[in-house]
Amino acid sequence: MTQHAHFYAPAGWAHHSWLECGHPVRDERAARVAHAFLFRRYPELVQVACADLPSALPTWPRPACARLCRLAAALAFGGSLRRVVAAQARLAFAAAVAPHLLDTIQRHPRSASADLRVEPAPSLFSRRDMTALGLALAKHAASDASLAFWWSLRLPREMGDAAQRYRMHDVSTVEAAELLCDARRLMEGEAC
């Protein structure tokens, strides 16, 4: 198995909170046990071939995947974030959501649009809320439910549970995918 293929194997991709043992996989034997558990516990994993994953999922470490989710959520609420001007609020946003990117988000074309209709409304300064909402957007953008589950696996299980509480009104899969794409460009330092 190549290193790239191992990364996309469920035990290498999944956050350890999804594993039966509850701690990171450190060796081949633990990986085999973890794979067996994941495939037995989550049969939807079998429905997506590992070869299909690299084009659909970012090959980034977990913290970067979480940051991508937060940025997508921030872009979805660009209209509200455009009004954040107080220094203390800017510092709070930078600390919890996206350091050094609030100005870029405020200048993004999405900031001129209405916020996404989401229930419950997230706290725009909560790391947890924005990560969970971004994960909900990523899952909504996924081409099928099996692929959406792979997104959940990448982040802690409690984040996957938190993402399930968000309901999006009038948000198409295309719009969700565009938010993720724009967030990815911001992370990679490209102009949107």
C-alpha positions, -999 to 999 in steps of 0.1 A, spaced: 0 0 0 15 34 -10 17 62 16 -10 81 -3 -33 52 -3 -28 47 34 -38 83 40 -71 76 24 -76 43 41 -103 48 68 -80 43 98 -54 68 84 -81 93 76 -104 90 106 -100 111 137 -92 87 166 -125 96 183 -142 74 156 -121 44 164 -131 17 189 -98 21 208 -102 59 210 -66 67 203 -45 73 172 -33 44 151 4 40 155 13 7 138 1 -18 111 -16 -41 135 -36 -13 151 -45 -1 116 -58 -35 106 -79 -36 138 -92 -1 132 -101 -8 96 -120 -39 106 -139 -19 132 -147 10 109 -159 -12 80 -180 -33 104 -195 -2 123 -199 21 93 -208 0 62 -212 32 41 -174 34 40 -174 5 15 -195 25 -9 -168 50 -18 -136 37 -34 -104 52 -20 -94 62 -56 -124 85 -57 -114 104 -26 -84 126 -35 -104 148 -59 -132 152 -34 -114 157 -1 -85 180 8 -53 161 15 -45 183 45 -39 176 81 -70 177 104 -64 212 117 -63 225 81 -95 206 73 -112 222 103 -99 256 93 -113 251 58 -147 244 74 -145 275 95 -136 297 65 -165 282 44 -189 291 73 -174 326 76 -180 332 39 -216 320 43 -220 348 68 -199 373 50 -227 399 52 -227 399 90 -189 397 92 -187 428 70 -201 448 100 -174 436 124 -152 467 129 -145 469 167 -109 459 175 -119 435 202 -144 417 179 -118 415 152 -93 399 177 -120 375 189 -127 364 153 -90 360 145 -84 339 177 -114 316 172 -120 314 135 -95 327 110 -63 346 119 -54 374 94 -84 367 71 -112 388 83 -103 417 60 -102 393 31 -136 378 40 -150 413 44 -138 423 8 -150 390 -7 -179 393 -31 -200 371 -8 -199 398 19 -223 418 -3 -249 390 -2 -273 380 25 -262 355 50 -271 318 45 -304 308 61 -292 284 87 -310 270 119 -299 273 146 -279 305 139 -242 299 147 -222 322 169 -198 338 144 -171 340 171 -173 304 182 -146 280 169 -169 250 175 -200 265 159 -181 277 128 -163 244 124 -195 224 128 -214 247 103 -185 244 78 -186 206 82 -224 207 76 -217 227 44 -190 203 33 -214 173 38 -242 191 20 -218 198 -9 -208 161 -12 -220 142 -42 -235 115 -21 -241 105 16 -211 81 16 -187 108 6 -203 131 32 -195 106 59 -158 107 49 -159 144 57 -173 137 91 -146 111 98 -118 136 93 -128 157 123 -136 147 159 -168 127 163 -184 154 185 -179 178 156 -198 154 133 -226 153 158 -226 191 161 -228 195 123 -260 174 122 -279 200 142 -277 226 114 -305 229 89 -299 248 57 -328 265 40 -326 271 2 -289 262 0 -281 241 -30 -253 216 -32 -237 238 -58 -237 268 -35 -222 248 -7 -195 235 -30 -187 270 -41 -183 282 -5 -159 253 1 -140 262 -32 -137 298 -22 -126 289 13 -100 266 -2 -87 294 -24 -84 317 6 -64 291 24 -41 286 -5 -36 323 -8 -54 327 -42 -77 356 -50 -113 346 -54 
